[in-house]
């Protein structure tokens, strides 16, 4: 079963906790990197931590959550080797995996209800990367990143 790095800011705390419970019941191993309360914190701290755990190979995937999903995805994408995708629905989560080989899923807790978030997570974690024509595109991103 996959090991998943989870990180959030205060706005994403409730969603992270619900998703963590769901994923644990399903047998996933969760590395909860915080935050651990609704006290105000800075999203970059948690997006970077989760991204680093994935980039270092400590976790297979990351799930990160802030109010909009935008700030925390930008933060995670600053980590070399991370391809974080903000998904607002199941189809974008699937496409992020299929075409972009995304390894971190970002969501916005203020714009995504928990039932939709669960479906997005399921779509992300169950969709393989297609490779083939998409491999060339991912290689271009990695090549630039390695400069």
C-alpha positions as CSV (number, residue, x, y, z in Angstrom):
1,X,0.0,0.0,0.0
2,X,1.2,3.5,-0.7
3,X,2.7,5.8,1.9
4,X,1.2,9.3,1.7
5,X,2.7,12.6,3.0
6,X,-0.1,14.9,4.2
7,X,0.3,18.5,4.9
8,X,-2.1,21.5,5.4
9,X,-2.4,24.9,6.9
10,X,-5.1,25.9,9.4
11,X,-7.8,26.2,6.6
12,X,-7.2,22.7,5.5
13,X,-6.9,21.1,8.9
14,X,-10.4,19.6,9.2
15,X,-10.3,18.2,5.6
16,X,-6.8,16.7,6.2
17,X,-8.1,15.0,9.4
18,X,-11.1,13.5,7.6
19,X,-9.1,12.3,4.6
20,X,-6.4,10.9,6.9
21,X,-9.0,8.8,8.7
22,X,-10.5,7.6,5.4
23,X,-7.1,6.6,4.0
24,X,-5.9,4.9,7.2
25,X,-9.0,2.8,7.2
26,X,-8.3,1.8,3.6
27,X,-4.8,0.7,4.5
28,X,-2.7,3.6,3.4
29,X,0.3,4.6,5.5
30,X,0.0,8.3,6.4
31,X,2.9,10.6,7.2
32,X,1.1,13.5,8.8
33,X,3.4,16.5,8.5
34,X,1.0,19.0,10.1
35,X,-0.4,21.3,10.9
36,X,-2.0,19.7,13.9
37,X,-4.6,22.3,14.9
38,X,-6.7,25.2,13.5
39,X,-4.2,27.8,14.8
40,X,-3.0,30.1,12.1
41,X,0.1,28.9,10.3
42,X,1.9,29.5,7.0
43,X,1.0,27.1,4.2
44,X,4.5,27.1,2.6
45,X,5.9,25.3,5.6
46,X,3.6,22.3,5.1
47,X,3.6,22.3,1.3
48,X,7.4,22.2,1.3
49,X,7.5,19.5,4.0
50,X,5.1,17.2,2.1
51,X,6.8,17.8,-1.2
52,X,10.2,17.1,0.3
53,X,9.0,13.8,1.7
54,X,7.8,12.7,-1.7
55,X,10.9,14.0,-3.5
56,X,13.2,12.2,-1.1
57,X,11.3,9.0,-1.7
58,X,10.1,8.8,1.9
59,X,6.5,8.8,0.6
60,X,4.9,7.6,-2.7
61,X,2.5,10.6,-3.0
62,X,1.6,13.8,-1.2
63,X,-1.8,15.3,-0.4
64,X,-1.7,19.0,0.6
65,X,-4.5,21.3,1.5
66,X,-4.9,25.0,2.2
67,X,-7.8,27.4,1.8
68,X,-7.7,27.7,-2.0
69,X,-5.1,25.0,-2.8
70,X,-3.1,27.5,-4.8
71,X,-0.5,28.7,-2.3
72,X,0.3,25.3,-0.9
73,X,0.7,23.8,-4.5
74,X,3.0,26.7,-5.5
75,X,5.1,25.9,-2.4
76,X,5.3,22.2,-3.0
77,X,6.3,22.8,-6.6
78,X,9.4,24.6,-5.5
79,X,10.7,21.3,-4.3
80,X,12.9,19.6,-7.0
81,X,11.1,16.5,-8.2
82,X,7.6,17.5,-7.2
83,X,4.8,17.8,-9.7
84,X,2.0,19.1,-7.5
85,X,-1.4,19.5,-9.2
86,X,-4.4,21.4,-7.9
87,X,-7.5,19.4,-8.6
88,X,-11.0,20.7,-8.2
89,X,-12.7,17.5,-9.5
90,X,-12.2,13.9,-10.2
91,X,-11.4,14.3,-13.8
92,X,-8.6,16.8,-13.2
93,X,-7.2,14.5,-10.6
94,X,-7.2,11.6,-13.1
95,X,-5.6,13.8,-15.8
96,X,-3.0,15.0,-13.4
97,X,-1.9,11.4,-12.9
98,X,-2.4,10.1,-16.4
99,X,-0.8,13.0,-18.4
100,X,1.4,14.8,-15.9
101,X,2.5,12.0,-13.6
102,X,1.6,14.3,-10.7
103,X,3.0,13.0,-7.4
104,X,1.4,15.5,-5.1
105,X,-2.3,16.4,-5.0
106,X,-3.4,19.8,-3.8
107,X,-6.9,20.8,-2.9
108,X,-8.7,23.9,-1.6
109,X,-10.7,23.3,1.6
110,X,-12.7,26.5,1.2
111,X,-13.9,25.5,-2.3
112,X,-14.1,21.7,-2.1
113,X,-16.7,19.8,0.1
114,X,-15.4,16.7,1.9
115,X,-17.4,14.2,-0.3
116,X,-15.9,15.7,-3.4
117,X,-12.4,15.7,-1.8
118,X,-12.7,12.0,-1.1
119,X,-13.6,11.3,-4.7
120,X,-10.7,13.5,-5.9
121,X,-8.3,11.6,-3.6
122,X,-9.6,8.2,-4.8
123,X,-9.3,9.2,-8.5
124,X,-5.7,10.5,-7.9
125,X,-4.5,7.5,-6.0
126,X,-6.1,4.9,-8.4
127,X,-5.0,6.4,-11.7
128,X,-1.7,5.3,-13.2
129,X,0.6,7.5,-15.4
130,X,0.0,6.6,-19.1
131,X,3.6,7.3,-20.1
132,X,4.1,7.1,-23.9
133,X,3.7,10.5,-25.5
134,X,3.4,12.1,-22.0
135,X,6.8,10.8,-21.0
136,X,8.6,13.2,-23.3
137,X,6.8,16.2,-21.8
138,X,7.6,15.2,-18.2
139,X,11.2,14.7,-19.3
140,X,11.3,18.3,-20.5
141,X,10.1,19.5,-17.2
142,X,12.7,17.4,-15.3
143,X,15.5,18.5,-17.7
144,X,14.7,22.1,-17.0
145,X,14.4,21.5,-13.3
146,X,17.9,19.9,-13.3
147,X,19.6,22.9,-14.9
